[in-house]
Amino acid sequence: MYKYVGKFWKNRESQEFKDLQHHRLITWRQESSIHRIERPTRIDRARALGYRAKQGYIVVRARIRRTRLRKSRPSQGRHTKGQAVRKIQPGKSFRWIAEERTARKYPNLEVLNSY
């Protein structure tokens, strides 16, 4: 069964996948940014990463902004060389940021893995 679910997720150009994702994205957009869900969206991937459907395991969907992480532009006067807005990178991946926010919301639980 998991083989077929994985095959469905790999073929993202199919019309069935696009329709399903379209409806999902509309509902996910209306939820909070960190939302607990009953079961994983991708059961094949979740089980490969260690998920088991038993008490004590929960699944959370985290949404973060997907823009470049930029330093805010200083309001006081600077030379343009000293503003350093674009080239400073945060040093964290979006995945890491999402895991941190989820751990902050659920302090009594531990993040095992994410996808």
Phi, psi and omega in degrees: 000317183295331178297319181288325177295317178297321179294323178296320181286334179285329181268076184280354181271352181290151183292325179299315180296316181297318179295316180297314180294325179300312179292322179296315182297326177296315181288322181294327181295331182276347179279172176287168186290330174239110190231127178281133181240159185288313183223159183295149176289319177246093185295326180295315181291320181296318180289328176294331180268002174112006180287137173229140182278074177215172185297137180105343176258127173235158180240133182233136174259123181247136179241129176231163181289145184252025178268172175295140177276109182243150173288143180292146184287131182292143183273331180282165183292137177217160164289149182298330179295328185269003182285322175050061182264315191274321193273355180274119180258152186285338182081007178232145175276163177298325179297316180297318179297317179296319178295320179296316181294321178294318179295326178291325181284325180244081187290338181272001180245168182236137178283118180272315181195171179208159177213000000 
